[in-house]
Amino acid sequence: MTDTEPAPAVAETAESIATMEIRGAATIASAAAEALAEQAEAAAEADATAADPEAFRASMRAAARTLRETRPTAVSLPNALRYVLQRMEGDSVDRLRRSVVDASEAFVRQLDRAQEDLGRVGANRLTDGDTVMTHCHSTDALACIEAAVEQGKSISAVVKETRPRQQGHITAEQLRDAGVPVTLIVDSAARRYLDEVDHVVVGADSIAADGGVINKIGTSGLAVNARERGVPIMTAAQTIKLHPETLTGHTVEIEMRDESEVIAPETRDEVGEIAVENPAFDVTPPRYMDAIVTEQGQFPPESIVTLMRELFGEGAAEPWAEP
Ligand SMILES: O=C(COP(=O)(O)O)[C@H](O)[C@H](O)COP(=O)(O)O
């Protein structure tokens, strides 16, 4: 490891995020924070950085850049890197190391607590006997359903499989394990089944300042159909999903993934001249979302900007940038 090359553990985490072995906004955030702690431990031992606080800091910034470049849409990733790097302090490598490890642990603890707290808020929106519809796999959305079950409510679920990567199967298994009766459907059956559900619960990768919800592709169509059917829809999203750059007019980058997720490489040649596009996320306009449920309570999407200013008022610092 040189002073700008990330520790092997960081390279491994970055690779796992890029290939989606580690996926979902909250899980990506906690893995990134933990990777920074591993970088700090490795840099405190490495020849190039062990005795040089400035080289140590530079190695932390470089590791954060490597993690930042993996996937563009879930803002929880840069928010996790910000949280840890902004708490890096000390004039010796040992103090710097300790501050990074402490910040990383505090971040992960906070993430877990936030998920529990928002779960209780979301659960209060559900009633005994409700059927919920889910899209993709969101640990924040699942926290709401699981908390409702813990409150003694009987909940069943209609789970959309979520093409192309079928994260709905993970949701189905987790809900089954939580004792929730599950019906798995293909995405295109969603509108038909909306007549049988009482609530739609989704997660978020980013929330924009105007209350737009960026989540797995298909969320916006589901939200429009839910509105048309009169079914309430909520987004369960911890405040690390609030996207500070949107406060100053930036838009959220939507990740375009490889066509091999849509069309098998072995049949690609047979298909020939057909363009394939594979956007991983979409934006649900605030008017189609009933509530954003966070650990700080529930908000109408249009008012989320107030919370965003409170938490990110100083803007979107980039502590990983070269000074
Ligand atoms: O869109 C996805 C996952 O997309 P991908 O599978 O492409 O990462 C999830 O709904 C959000 O990330 C929220 O998840 P969580 O609530 O766990 O943060």
Ligand as a Chemical Component Dictionary entry (heavy atoms), coordinates in Angstrom:
data_LIG
# 
_chem_comp.id                   LIG 
_chem_comp.type                 NON-POLYMER 
_chem_comp.pdbx_formal_charge   0 
_chem_comp.three_letter_code    LIG 
# 
loop_
_chem_comp_atom.comp_id 
_chem_comp_atom.atom_id 
_chem_comp_atom.alt_atom_id 
_chem_comp_atom.type_symbol 
_chem_comp_atom.charge 
_chem_comp_atom.model_Cartn_x 
_chem_comp_atom.model_Cartn_y 
_chem_comp_atom.model_Cartn_z 
_chem_comp_atom.pdbx_ordinal 
LIG O1  O1  O 0 -33.400 0.925  -4.463 1  
LIG C1  C1  C 0 -32.965 0.245  -3.548 2  
LIG C2  C2  C 0 -31.804 -0.675 -3.710 3  
LIG O2  O2  O 0 -31.190 -0.566 -4.979 4  
LIG P1  P1  P 0 -29.918 -1.489 -5.322 5  
LIG O3  O3  O 0 -30.328 -2.903 -5.102 6  
LIG O4  O4  O 0 -29.655 -1.162 -6.761 7  
LIG O5  O5  O 0 -28.785 -1.050 -4.428 8  
LIG C3  C3  C 0 -33.537 0.392  -2.167 9  
LIG O6  O6  O 0 -34.905 0.619  -2.201 10 
LIG C4  C4  C 0 -32.868 1.611  -1.492 11 
LIG O7  O7  O 0 -31.470 1.531  -1.637 12 
LIG C5  C5  C 0 -33.202 1.689  -0.018 13 
LIG O8  O8  O 0 -32.643 0.590  0.661  14 
LIG P2  P2  P 0 -32.335 0.694  2.252  15 
LIG O9  O9  O 0 -33.624 1.074  2.887  16 
LIG O10 O10 O 0 -31.859 -0.676 2.647  17 
LIG O11 O11 O 0 -31.295 1.752  2.435  18 
# 
loop_
_chem_comp_bond.comp_id 
_chem_comp_bond.atom_id_1 
_chem_comp_bond.atom_id_2 
_chem_comp_bond.value_order 
_chem_comp_bond.pdbx_ordinal 
LIG O1 C1  DOUB 1  
LIG C1 C2  SING 2  
LIG C1 C3  SING 3  
LIG C2 O2  SING 4  
LIG O2 P1  SING 5  
LIG P1 O3  DOUB 6  
LIG P1 O4  SING 7  
LIG P1 O5  SING 8  
LIG C3 O6  SING 9  
LIG C3 C4  SING 10 
LIG C4 O7  SING 11 
LIG C4 C5  SING 12 
LIG C5 O8  SING 13 
LIG O8 P2  SING 14 
LIG P2 O9  DOUB 15 
LIG P2 O10 SING 16 
LIG P2 O11 SING 17 
# 
